[in-house]
Amino acid sequence: MFSILEYKDGVINGKFDCRFPVSDTVAGLSEKYSACFAKYGIRITGMQGVEGHKVDAESDFVKTLLGIYAKTASGIAKPIAIGGGTYVHEIEGGVAFGAEFPGEVNNMHGANECFSMASFRKNTCIFTEAIEELCK
């Protein structure tokens, strides 16, 4: 489904949000879409996108972050993969880390996003220890 369509000088430009697995690439998707649209006489002249981002859950970096979270949050920490685009796409080996705790209502990234002062304090401890540990 296109979210934006623009028609100018006989050319239609369309934009849409497409999440795809890290096993595929923008070039691969461009080939697939081109073949699909060609059946209807539509030619794709260019496609832009952001390549998938994946960091090994067994890396020392991720294990360090999860260990600190588990110790401070008093629970088992597991990596969570989401389909969203975050700032980490621009940081090789980067991961988004922290902020949410199980069972807490915080409306993360939604209307009335919030978290408690207790969570704020806990996050401060987690981030401080993570920075300290990773800078060793």
C-alpha positions as MATLAB code, in Angstrom:
seq = 'MFSILEYKDGVINGKFDCRFPVSDTVAGLSEKYSACFAKYGIRITGMQGVEGHKVDAESDFVKTLLGIYAKTASGIAKPIAIGGGTYVHEIEGGVAFGAEFPGEVNNMHGANECFSMASFRKNTCIFTEAIEELCK';
ca = [
       0.000    0.000    0.000;
       1.461    3.325   -1.026;
       1.444    6.021    1.629;
       2.372    8.841   -0.774;
       1.739    9.069   -4.518;
       2.765   11.969   -6.707;
       1.989   12.367  -10.402;
       4.027   14.834  -12.442;
       4.911   15.003  -16.122;
       3.576   11.526  -16.854;
       5.544    9.892  -14.026;
       4.136    8.503  -10.803;
       6.399    8.543   -7.753;
       5.253    6.397   -4.880;
       6.478    5.906   -1.352;
       5.615    3.152    1.058;
       6.928    1.645    4.262;
       8.199   -1.899    3.828;
       9.829   -3.932    6.577;
      11.847   -6.872    5.318;
      13.986   -9.610    6.850;
      17.734   -9.104    7.222;
      18.162  -12.046    4.865;
      17.021   -9.789    1.998;
      18.449   -6.529    0.650;
      17.120   -3.335   -0.905;
      18.569   -4.479   -4.257;
      16.883   -7.867   -3.881;
      13.550   -6.242   -3.105;
      13.957   -3.874   -6.047;
      14.361   -6.867   -8.378;
      11.306   -8.605   -6.913;
       9.130   -5.484   -7.062;
      10.317   -4.689  -10.593;
       9.338   -8.164  -11.783;
       5.982   -7.912  -10.036;
       5.113   -4.453  -11.384;
       6.356   -5.347  -14.890;
       3.423   -7.770  -15.203;
       1.178   -4.702  -15.174;
       3.283   -2.600  -17.520;
       4.767   -0.537  -14.703;
       8.506    0.130  -14.706;
      10.434    0.952  -11.529;
      13.179    3.445  -12.286;
      14.696    3.656   -8.834;
      14.201    2.385   -5.338;
      15.684    3.618   -2.085;
      15.727    2.013    1.305;
      17.676    1.211    4.428;
      19.355   -2.170    4.675;
      18.438   -4.435    7.570;
      20.459   -4.292   10.763;
      21.328   -7.308   12.883;
      23.736   -7.825   15.757;
      24.667  -11.280   17.017;
      22.952  -11.942   20.347;
      26.016  -13.962   21.356;
      28.430  -11.055   20.889;
      30.352   -9.870   23.948;
      28.713   -6.446   23.563;
      25.155   -7.784   23.724;
      25.998  -10.281   26.480;
      27.497   -7.476   28.585;
      24.403   -5.296   28.191;
      22.029   -8.163   28.952;
      24.045   -9.198   32.009;
      23.932   -5.690   33.451;
      20.204   -5.386   32.745;
      19.480   -8.779   34.345;
      21.506   -7.955   37.466;
      19.992   -4.500   37.949;
      16.445   -5.387   36.922;
      16.509   -8.603   38.957;
      15.395  -10.779   36.100;
      16.371  -12.771   33.068;
      17.242  -10.588   30.121;
      16.644  -11.695   26.562;
      17.386   -9.745   23.404;
      14.333   -8.481   21.562;
      14.318   -7.903   17.818;
      11.834   -5.411   16.403;
      10.968   -4.497   12.851;
      11.209   -0.781   13.454;
      13.876    1.539   12.235;
      15.938    3.045   15.033;
      19.073    5.111   15.321;
      21.157    1.924   15.571;
      20.895    1.341   11.822;
      23.565    4.006   11.474;
      25.899    2.473   14.084;
      27.696   -0.700   13.066;
      27.190   -3.286   15.786;
      24.872   -0.915   17.665;
      21.809   -2.001   19.600;
      18.940   -0.089   21.156;
      19.075   -0.711   24.892;
      16.933   -0.101   27.920;
      13.973    1.945   29.097;
      11.237   -0.685   29.368;
      10.594   -3.211   32.117;
       8.181   -6.183   31.993;
       4.718   -5.451   33.328;
       5.150   -1.679   33.308;
       2.541    0.386   31.481;
       4.478    3.121   29.712;
       2.893    3.501   26.260;
       6.404    3.433   24.793;
       6.464    5.369   21.507;
       2.736    6.066   21.766;
       0.401    8.709   23.109;
       1.179    9.702   26.701;
       4.528    7.907   26.692;
       5.908    7.798   30.229;
       7.673    5.773   32.860;
       7.830    5.935   36.615;
      10.542    7.618   38.676;
      11.494    4.149   39.938;
      12.097    3.067   36.331;
      14.004    6.272   35.643;
      16.312    5.563   38.593;
      16.734    1.918   37.583;
      17.587    2.938   34.001;
      20.113    5.462   35.285;
      21.876    2.686   37.206;
      21.779    0.330   34.220;
      23.110    2.919   31.763;
      25.828    4.060   34.167;
      27.050    0.529   34.778;
      26.873   -0.313   31.055;
      28.978    2.713   30.113;
      31.470    1.931   32.863;
      31.765   -1.735   31.884;
      32.007   -1.101   28.144;
      34.674    1.569   28.590;
      37.052   -0.795   30.427;
];
